[in-house]
Amino acid sequence: MITLLFVGCSNESEVKQIIDSFTKDLNDRKFDKLYENISIKSKKEISYEEFTNRYEKIYGSINARDINIKIKEIDKDLKILASMSINTIVGKLDYDNLNINLVKEDDRYKILWDESLILPNMKKGDLVRVETKKATRGKILDRNDEELAIDSNVNSVYIHPEVFNKNKIENIDKVATILDISKEYIEDTIKDKPSSQLVHLLNVSPYENDRINNLKLIEGISIKEEVSRVYKNSEALGNLIGYIGNITKEELEKSKGYSQTSKIGKAGLEQIYEDRLRAIDGVEAYLKRGNEKIEIGKVNQRNGEDIKLSIDSKLQDSIYNELKGDKGASIAINPLNGEVLAMVSSPSYNSNTLVTYKTKEIANKWENQNNIQFENRANDSYSPGSTIKLITSSIGLESGVINPNEYMDIKGESWQKDSSWGNYSVTRVKDTKRPVNVYDAVKYSDNIYFADKAIKLGEEDYIKGLKKFGIGEKITFEYPMQNSQISNNGKLDNEILLGDTGYGQGEILMTPLDVVLSYSALVNNGNIMIPRLVISENKESKVYKNAIDKKYIEELKKCFKGAINDEDSTGYLAKIEGKNIMGKTGTAEIKNSKDDNSGINNGWFVAVNEDDPKIAISMIVENINKSTSEYVVPKVKNILNYYLN
């Protein structure tokens, strides 16, 4: 509310315009324009340079923004009582008694300026001081307390132009070669810089000591240790852990308590757990008046919270090395408690590159690959192919549609239920030349057998069975995952679509996590556990789904061990002597239509160890042009051998 005392209504509008203009100029940092609107007397007491520099330095040091001034009273002498609020690095500052005096010069009101119009408590001669206590961002640790992301020292490379430029061309050549960066970047960095001033070139990861040692031999190069985010030196973790970077204008507008110089999580767990990992520096702003210290505001230092993952980083590396740059993903879990042991997307990136610099080699590689390493395939959903045959088998056994002792006599390699299917038919990999039961159908991955059983189950019972495994439902998990789906519209009211879904084609989609969770039920009394990634937060194992009726577990175990142990099975190359492994291969055909012959194949393999169950693992390799059994299965076998032995 504005209270006008002795001031005519004709003056009210002009006075308000002056205060509004003053407020706007403060927010826009147009201190030159502000100077134009102060009185002649004020200009005699402070020069233009001193005025603008004082505002720039003080408002810059406290990151003043969102300034709001409201008039409370105006008296006959043009003295204004106002309130003022300012957002700063020490929070929002509220002042209720700001005095603004106006004088009339040449029929216009001008501001009679003094230091209190910078900050209401300021007096002439006061200095503004800001002291910062650096906080530490929370660590990201693996299950064995190995540090995956920490605040630590990096090597900051500086150039001293006065010395460096004595042999400028030669030195630029040397630096460009050692760091594998362009000469133009170095030239542009030092261009027009004061010769006596150290110029920051870039930061180098602590894992690259050879580069640093070579740089130290160049005159004019200075190396300083500075604190930055440092990641485990591994590409395997890039998409999972992510990285931090400079905050953008858009992020600053959305986020509270950050400044223009803040670093913020940009991807992966660094982004997902930003609020908990984030470090809040301790900041104290105060007025220095001689020996007196007058507090402006204060923020207490708060270190970020450490988070401990269920990830085994050595297993993560082992899986990533098996994928060898293939486009694909793999997730491994402990089947008994749901802890995620590895979550791999390939190809990936070394997070240190994103917080230091990219060499020309890396930049060219990423560009030539269209930056595919930044696509996190571990949380993508895919057509599951024949890996779904465990689910179809379980639903069929429980409903009575599948009887282990009953055989289906299939003639040839293609089949359709009846002539209403037109030209469409389901094909099988192998014609056994004899009737098959569920054991044979799993071992030989017989699409026709499972299409027939899905149709016999019918839409309602089959969908009900899928939901027992969590398919089509949103899963509780700390890491964002694409949702699985039963079909594009959630229905299976088309007989061909229902049949195709029974062997993992159609429109059904599952993530690598969905696939591995379904097989974990084989060794956990039919139960699927809620998956857990951050074990420092989720300390208790809980059942997610009672997926498989205990009565049928032994039959299913027999079938899916046969898919590994029998010499003529599709997963035989995964057999490990002395270990009981259960699992299933899968090849998902990705087509634009049923008649499309130009689609691609994704290769799946999922496995779980039975005795003293320690690991269940799924792997998908995109667009393979080789046999899944010969290409994907041996990779998973190598991982199982490593982890179980």
C-alpha positions in Angstrom: 0.0 0.0 0.0 1.3 3.5 -0.9 0.5 6.2 1.6 0.7 9.7 0.1 1.2 12.5 2.6 1.1 16.1 1.2 2.1 15.0 -2.3 -0.4 15.7 -5.0 -1.8 12.9 -7.1 -0.2 14.5 -10.2 3.2 13.7 -8.7 2.4 10.1 -7.6 2.8 8.7 -11.0 6.1 10.3 -11.7 7.6 9.3 -8.4 6.4 5.7 -8.9 8.0 5.7 -12.4 11.3 6.8 -11.0 11.4 4.0 -8.5 10.3 1.5 -11.1 13.0 2.7 -13.4 15.5 2.6 -10.6 14.5 -1.1 -9.8 14.6 -2.1 -13.5 18.1 -0.6 -14.0 19.4 -2.5 -11.0 18.0 -5.8 -12.2 19.3 -5.2 -15.8 22.7 -4.1 -14.4 22.4 -0.8 -16.4 24.4 1.2 -13.9 25.3 3.7 -16.6 21.6 4.6 -17.0 21.2 4.6 -13.3 23.9 7.2 -13.0 22.0 9.5 -15.4 19.1 9.6 -13.0 20.9 10.7 -9.8 21.1 14.3 -8.7 23.8 16.8 -9.7 24.9 16.9 -6.0 25.3 13.2 -6.0 27.4 13.2 -9.2 29.8 15.7 -7.6 30.4 13.2 -4.7 30.9 10.1 -6.9 32.3 9.9 -10.5 30.7 7.9 -13.2 33.5 5.3 -13.2 33.5 4.9 -9.4 29.7 4.6 -9.4 29.4 2.0 -12.1 32.4 0.0 -10.9 31.1 0.0 -7.3 27.8 -1.5 -8.3 29.4 -4.0 -10.7 31.8 -5.3 -8.1 29.4 -5.4 -5.2 26.4 -6.9 -7.1 28.7 -9.2 -8.9 30.3 -10.5 -5.7 27.0 -11.3 -4.0 25.2 -12.3 -7.3 22.4 -9.8 -6.7 19.3 -10.5 -8.7 15.5 -10.4 -8.6 15.6 -7.0 -6.9 12.2 -5.6 -5.8 11.5 -2.2 -4.3 8.1 -1.3 -3.0 7.1 2.2 -1.9 5.5 2.4 1.6 5.3 6.1 2.2 6.1 9.5 0.6 6.2 12.7 2.6 6.0 16.4 1.6 9.9 16.6 1.3 9.9 13.8 -1.3 11.4 11.4 1.1 10.3 7.9 0.3 10.1 5.0 2.8 10.4 1.7 0.9 11.0 -2.0 1.3 13.7 -3.8 -0.7 14.3 -7.5 -1.4 17.3 -9.0 -3.2 18.2 -12.6 -4.0 21.9 -13.2 -3.5 24.4 -16.0 -2.9 23.5 -15.9 0.8 19.8 -16.2 0.1 17.0 -13.6 -0.1 17.7 -10.3 1.8 14.7 -8.3 3.0 14.9 -4.7 4.1 11.9 -2.9 5.5 13.3 0.6 5.9 15.0 1.8 2.8 15.1 5.6 2.6 15.1 7.1 -0.9 15.3 10.9 -1.2 14.3 12.8 -4.4 15.1 16.3 -5.5 13.6 18.3 -8.3 16.0 19.5 -11.0 14.8 21.1 -14.2 11.2 20.1 -13.6 12.3 16.4 -13.1 12.7 14.3 -10.0 16.3 13.0 -9.5 17.6 10.5 -6.9 19.7 11.9 -4.1 22.1 9.0 -4.1 24.0 7.5 -1.2 25.6 4.1 -0.4 22.4 2.8 1.2 20.9 2.4 -2.3 23.4 -0.4 -3.0 22.5 -2.2 0.2 20.3 -0.5 2.8 22.8 -0.9 5.7 25.8 0.5 3.7 27.5 3.7 4.5 30.2 5.6 2.7 33.6 3.9 3.0 32.1 0.5 3.7 33.5 -2.5 1.8 31.6 -5.6 0.9 33.4 -8.9 1.6 32.4 -12.4 0.6 34.1 -15.5 2.2 33.5 -18.9 0.8 34.1 -22.3 2.5 34.2 -24.9 -0.3 32.0 -27.9 0.2 32.6 -31.4 -1.3 30.1 -33.1 -3.6 29.0 -36.5 -2.4 30.9 -39.5 -3.6 29.4 -42.3 -5.7 30.8 -45.7 -4.5 30.4 -49.2 -5.7 29.3 -52.1 -3.5 32.9 -52.7 -2.4 33.4 -49.0 -1.6 35.5 -48.3 -4.7 35.2 -44.7 -5.7 33.4 -44.2 -8.9 33.0 -40.4 -8.7 34.7 -38.1 -6.2 35.9 -34.5 -5.8 39.7 -34.6 -6.2 42.6 -32.9 -7.9 43.0 -32.5 -11.6 45.9 -30.8 -13.4 45.0 -27.4 -14.7 47.2 -26.2 -17.6 48.1 -22.5 -17.7 50.1 -20.6 -20.3 52.3 -17.6 -19.3 52.3 -15.7 -22.6 55.3 -13.5 -21.9 57.5 -16.7 -21.6 55.5 -19.0 -24.0 55.5 -16.5 -26.9 59.3 -16.4 -27.1 59.1 -19.6 -29.1 55.4 -19.3 -29.8 55.1 -21.4 -33.0 57.3 -24.2 -31.7 55.5 -24.2 -28.3 52.1 -24.3 -29.8 53.1 -27.3 -32.0 54.4 -29.1 -28.9 51.3 -28.5 -26.8 48.9 -29.4 -29.6 50.8 -32.7 -30.1 51.0 -33.6 -26.5 47.4 -32.9 -25.7 46.1 -33.9 -29.2 44.2 -30.6 -29.6 44.1 -28.1 -32.4 46.7 -25.3 -32.7 43.9 -22.9 -33.4 42.4 -23.5 -29.9 45.7 -22.7 -28.2 46.1 -19.6 -30.4 42.6 -18.3 -29.7 43.0 -18.9 -25.9 46.1 -16.7 -25.6 45.1 -14.1 -28.2 44.9 -10.6 -26.9 45.6 -11.7 -23.3 48.0 -9.6 -21.1 51.5 -11.1 -21.5 52.1 -11.1 -17.7 48.8 -12.9 -16.9 48.5 -16.7 -16.6 45.9 -17.9 -19.0 44.0 -21.1 -18.3 44.1 -23.5 -21.2 42.3 -26.7 -20.0 42.2 -29.3 -17.3 43.8 -32.7 -17.7 42.6 -35.9 -15.9 44.9 -37.2 -13.1 45.1 -40.5 -15.1 47.2 -38.8 -17.8 50.5 -38.1 -16.1 52.5 -38.7 -19.2 50.9 -35.7 -20.9 51.5 -33.5 -17.8 55.2 -34.6 -17.5 55.8 -33.7 -21.1 54.0 -30.3 -20.8 56.2 -29.4 -17.8 59.2 -29.4 -20.2 57.8 -26.5 -22.2 58.8 -23.0 -21.2 55.8 -20.8 -20.3 53.6 -23.8 -19.3 52.4 -23.9 -15.6 50.6 -26.8 -14.0 48.4 -26.3 -11.0 46.4 -28.8 -9.0 42.8 -27.8 -8.7 39.7 -29.5 -7.3 37.3 -31.0 -9.9 35.1 -34.0 -10.3 37.1 -37.1 -11.0 35.6 -40.4 -12.2 36.9 -44.0 -12.2 38.9 -44.3 -15.4 36.5 -46.5 -17.2 34.2 -46.2 -20.2 32.0 -49.0 -18.8 30.5 -46.6 -16.2 29.9 -43.5 -18.4 26.2 -43.9 -19.2 25.4 -45.2 -15.6 27.3 -42.5 -13.6 27.0 -39.6 -16.1 28.9 -36.4 -15.4 28.6 -32.8 -14.1 28.9 -29.6 -16.1 28.4 -25.9 -16.0 24.8 -24.9 -15.1 22.8 -23.4 -18.1 20.6 -20.4 -18.0 17.5 -22.6 -18.2 18.7 -24.9 -15.4 19.5 -21.8 -13.2 15.9 -20.5 -13.7 14.5 -23.9 -12.6 16.8 -24.6 -9.7 17.0 -22.9 -6.4 20.2 -22.1 -4.6 22.5 -22.3 -7.6 24.7 -19.5 -9.0 26.0 -18.8 -12.5 29.2 -20.6 -11.7 27.6 -23.7 -10.3 28.3 -27.2 -11.6 25.3 -29.5 -11.9 24.6 -33.2 -12.8 24.0 -33.5 -16.5 23.4 -37.2 -17.1 23.2 -40.5 -15.3 23.3 -40.8 -11.5 25.0 -37.4 -11.2 21.8 -35.9 -12.6 19.3 -38.3 -11.0 20.8 -37.8 -7.5 21.8 -34.2 -7.9 19.8 -33.0 -4.9 21.6 -35.5 -2.6 25.1 -35.4 -4.1 25.1 -31.6 -4.4 27.5 -29.6 -2.3 26.5 -26.3 -0.9 29.4 -24.0 -0.3 29.5 -22.1 2.9 29.2 -18.4 2.1 29.3 -15.3 4.4 28.8 -11.8 3.1 29.5 -8.9 5.3 30.2 -5.1 5.4 33.7 -4.2 6.5 33.5 -0.8 8.3 37.0 -0.2 9.7 37.5 -3.0 12.2 33.8 -3.7 12.4 32.2 -6.6 10.6 28.5 -6.3 9.9 26.8 -9.4 8.5 24.8 -9.2 5.3 23.9 -12.9 5.2 25.2 -16.4 5.6 24.8 -19.9 4.2 26.2 -22.8 6.2 28.5 -25.2 4.4 26.9 -28.5 3.5 28.8 -31.4 2.0 26.9 -33.6 -0.4 25.7 -37.0 0.6 27.7 -40.1 -0.4 25.7 -42.8 -2.3 26.7 -46.4 -2.4 25.6 -48.5 -5.3 25.0 -52.3 -5.6 27.2 -52.2 -8.7 30.3 -54.4 -8.8 32.5 -52.1 -10.9 34.9 -55.0 -11.9 31.9 -57.0 -13.2 30.8 -53.9 -15.0 34.1 -53.6 -16.7 34.1 -57.3 -17.6 30.7 -57.1 -19.3 31.7 -53.9 -21.1 34.8 -55.6 -22.4 32.8 -58.5 -23.7 30.5 -56.2 -25.7 33.6 -54.7 -27.4 32.0 -51.7 -28.9 28.8 -53.5 -30.1 25.6 -51.6 -29.8 24.0 -53.3 -26.9 23.3 -53.6 -23.2 23.5 -55.9 -20.3 22.1 -56.0 -16.8 23.2 -58.4 -14.0 21.5 -58.8 -10.7 21.6 -60.9 -7.6 18.5 -63.0 -8.1 17.8 -63.4 -4.3 17.8 -59.8 -3.2 17.3 -57.8 -6.5 20.6 -55.9 -6.2 21.8 -54.7 -9.6 25.4 -55.9 -9.9 26.0 -54.3 -13.3 24.2 -52.0 -15.7 26.1 -51.7 -18.9 25.3 -49.7 -22.1 27.6 -50.1 -25.1 29.3 -48.1 -26.6 29.8 -45.6 -23.7 32.2 -42.9 -22.7 34.7 -42.0 -20.0 33.1 -39.4 -17.8 36.4 -37.7 -17.2 36.4 -36.6 -20.8 33.3 -34.5 -20.2 34.8 -32.6 -17.2 38.3 -32.1 -18.7 38.6 -31.9 -22.5 38.2 -34.0 -25.6 41.2 -34.9 -27.7 40.9 -34.7 -31.4 40.9 -38.5 -31.6 37.9 -38.7 -29.3 36.1 -35.8 -30.8 36.5 -37.3 -34.3 35.4 -40.8 -33.1 32.2 -39.4 -31.5 31.4 -37.3 -34.5 31.9 -40.2 -36.9 29.7 -42.4 -34.8 27.0 -39.8 -34.5 27.5 -39.6 -30.7 25.9 -43.1 -30.2 27.9 -43.5 -27.0 25.5 -41.1 -25.3 22.5 -43.3 -25.9 21.8 -45.3 -22.8 20.7 -48.7 -24.1 20.5 -50.3 -20.6 17.2 -48.5 -20.0 15.7 -49.0 -23.5 12.9 -51.4 -24.2 13.2 -54.0 -26.9 11.3 -56.8 -28.5 12.4 -59.7 -26.2 12.4 -62.5 -28.8 12.5 -66.0 -27.4 13.6 -64.9 -23.9 9.8 -64.5 -23.3 9.4 -68.3 -23.6 10.0 -68.7 -19.9 7.0 -66.4 -19.2 4.8 -68.2 -21.8 5.8 -71.6 -20.4 5.0 -70.5 -16.8 1.6 -69.1 -17.8 0.8 -72.2 -19.9 1.8 -74.6 -17.1 -0.2 -72.8 -14.5 -3.3 -72.6 -16.7 -3.1 -76.2 -17.8 -2.7 -75.3 -21.5 0.8 -76.8 -21.4 1.2 -80.3 -20.1 4.8 -81.4 -20.0 3.8 -84.9 -21.1 1.8 -83.8 -24.1 3.3 -83.4 -27.6 2.4 -81.1 -30.5 2.9 -82.6 -33.9 4.1 -79.8 -36.2 4.8 -80.5 -39.8 7.5 -78.5 -41.6 9.0 -75.2 -40.6 6.0 -72.9 -41.0 2.5 -72.9 -39.5 -0.7 -71.0 -39.3 -3.7 -71.7 -37.1 -6.1 -71.6 -40.1 -6.7 -70.1 -43.5 -8.0 -66.9 -41.9 -4.4 -65.8 -41.5 -4.0 -65.5 -45.2 -0.4 -65.5 -46.3 1.0 -65.0 -42.8 2.6 -67.9 -40.9 4.9 -68.5 -38.0 8.2 -70.1 -38.8 10.5 -72.2 -36.6 14.3 -72.5 -36.6 14.4 -76.3 -36.8 12.1 -79.0 -38.0 12.6 -81.8 -35.5 10.7 -84.3 -37.7 8.8 -85.4 -34.6 6.3 -84.1 -32.2 7.6 -81.7 -29.4 6.7 -81.1 -25.8 7.5 -78.0 -23.7 11.0 -79.3 -23.0 11.8 -79.7 -26.7 10.2 -76.4 -27.6 12.4 -74.6 -25.1 15.5 -76.4 -26.1 15.0 -75.9 -29.9 13.3 -72.5 -29.4 10.2 -73.5 -31.3 8.2 -70.4 -32.2 5.3 -72.4 -33.5 4.8 -74.3 -30.2 4.6 -71.1 -28.2 2.4 -69.2 -30.7 -0.1 -72.1 -30.5 0.0 -72.1 -26.7 -0.5 -68.3 -26.4 -3.5 -68.5 -28.7 -5.0 -71.4 -26.7 -4.5 -69.3 -23.5 -6.5 -66.5 -25.0 -6.1 -62.7 -24.6 -7.4 -62.4 -21.1 -5.4 -65.2 -19.4 -2.2 -64.4 -21.3 -2.3 -60.7 -20.3 -3.1 -61.7 -16.8 0.0 -64.0 -16.8 2.3 -61.3 -18.3 1.3 -58.9 -15.5 2.3 -61.5 -12.9 5.9 -60.8 -14.2 5.3 -57.0 -14.2 5.0 -56.7 -18.0 3.0 -53.6 -19.0 3.4 -52.1 -15.5 5.7 -49.3 -14.2 8.5 -50.8 -12.1 9.9 -49.2 -9.0 13.5 -48.5 -9.6 16.0 -45.7 -8.8 17.1 -45.4 -12.4 14.6 -44.2 -15.1 13.7 -47.1 -17.3 11.5 -47.2 -20.4 8.2 -48.9 -19.6 7.6 -52.4 -20.8 4.5 -53.0 -22.9 2.2 -55.8 -23.8 1.3 -54.2 -27.1 0.9 -50.7 -28.5 -2.6 -50.4 -27.1 -2.3 -52.8 -24.2 -4.5 -55.4 -25.9 -4.0 -58.7 -27.7 -7.3 -58.9 -29.4 -5.8 -60.0 -32.7 -5.1 -63.7 -33.0 -1.9 -63.3 -35.0 -0.6 -60.6 -32.6 -1.4 -62.9 -29.7 0.4 -65.8 -31.3 3.5 -63.7 -32.2 3.6 -62.3 -28.6 3.8 -65.9 -27.3 7.3 -66.2 -28.7 8.5 -62.7 -28.2 7.6 -60.9 -31.4 4.5 -58.8 -32.0 4.5 -55.5 -30.2 5.6 -56.6 -26.8 8.6 -54.7 -25.4 10.8 -55.4 -22.4 14.0 -53.8 -21.0 17.1 -55.8 -20.2 16.0 -55.4 -16.6 12.6 -56.9 -17.2 14.1 -59.9 -18.9 16.7 -60.7 -16.2 14.1 -60.2 -13.4 11.8 -62.8 -15.0 14.6 -65.4 -15.0 15.6 -64.6 -11.5 12.3 -66.1 -10.3 13.6 -69.6 -11.3 16.0 -69.6 -8.4 14.0 -67.5 -5.9 11.0 -69.7 -5.2 9.1 -68.1 -8.1 9.5 -64.6 -6.7 10.9 -61.5 -8.4 12.5 -58.9 -6.0 12.2 -55.2 -6.3 15.4 -54.2 -8.1 17.8 -52.1 -6.0 20.6 -49.9 -7.3 21.4 -47.5 -4.4 21.9 -49.7 -1.4 22.9 -46.9 0.9 19.2 -45.8 0.6 17.3 -49.0 0.0 18.6 -51.4 2.7 15.7 -53.9 2.7 15.0 -56.5 0.0 11.3 -56.8 -0.9 9.3 -59.0 -3.2 8.0 -57.3 -6.3 6.0 -60.1 -7.9 5.0 -63.7 -7.1 5.7 -64.6 -10.7 5.9 -68.4 -10.9 3.7 -70.9 -9.0 6.1 -73.0 -7.0 4.5 -76.2 -8.3 6.0 -75.6 -11.7 9.4 -74.3 -10.8 11.2 -77.7 -11.1 9.6 -78.4 -14.5 10.7 -75.0 -15.7 14.2 -75.5 -14.3 14.5 -78.8 -16.2 13.5 -77.1 -19.5 15.8 -74.1 -19.2 18.7 -76.2 -18.0 18.1 -78.3 -21.1 18.4 -75.2 -23.2 22.0 -74.9 -22.0 23.2 -78.5 -21.3 21.9 -80.5 -24.3 24.4 -80.5 -27.1 21.7 -79.7 -29.7 20.2 -76.8 -27.7 20.5 -73.2 -28.8 22.4 -72.2 -25.7 24.8 -75.1 -25.5 27.9 -72.8 -25.8 27.1 -71.3 -22.4 27.6 -74.7 -20.6 30.1 -74.5 -17.8 31.4 -77.8 -16.3 30.5 -78.1 -12.6 27.9 -75.3 -12.8 24.2 -75.6 -13.3 23.2 -72.8 -15.6 19.7 -72.1 -16.8 18.9 -69.7 -19.6 17.6 -68.9 -23.1 18.7 -67.4 -26.3 16.5 -65.0 -28.3 16.6 -63.4 -31.7 14.2 -60.6 -32.2 13.3 -59.6 -35.7 12.7 -55.9 -36.0 10.5 -55.2 -39.0 8.4 -52.3 -40.2 5.6 -54.7 -41.2 4.9 -58.4 -41.2 6.0 -58.6 -44.9 9.2 -56.6 -44.4 12.3 -58.7 -45.3 14.7 -55.9 -44.7 14.5 -55.7 -41.0 17.3 -56.2 -38.5 18.0 -58.9 -35.8 18.7 -58.2 -32.2 20.4 -61.1 -30.3 19.5 -61.9 -26.7 20.8 -64.3 -24.1 19.7 -64.5 -20.5 21.1 -66.9 -17.9 21.0 -67.6 -14.1 23.1 -69.9 -12.0 21.2 -72.4 -9.9 23.5 -73.7 -7.1 24.1 -71.0 -4.5 22.5 -68.4 -6.9 24.7 -65.4 -7.3 24.0 -63.9 -10.6 21.3 -63.6 -13.3 22.3 -61.7 -16.4 20.7 -60.6 -19.6 22.5 -59.3 -22.7 21.2 -57.8 -25.9 23.3 -57.0 -29.0 21.7 -54.9 -31.6 21.6 -55.5 -35.3 23.8 -58.7 -35.3 24.5 -60.4 -38.6 25.7 -63.6 -36.9 24.1 -66.4 -35.0 23.0 -65.4 -31.5 24.1 -68.7 -30.2 27.6 -68.3 -31.6 28.0 -64.5 -31.0 26.1 -63.5 -27.8 26.1 -66.7 -25.8 29.9 -67.0 -25.5 30.1 -63.4 -24.2 27.8 -64.2 -21.4 29.5 -67.5 -20.7 32.8 -65.6 -20.2 31.1 -63.2 -17.7 29.6 -66.1 -15.8 33.0 -67.9 -15.7 34.6 -64.7 -14.3 31.9 -64.1 -11.7 31.3 -67.6 -10.5 34.9 -68.7 -10.4 
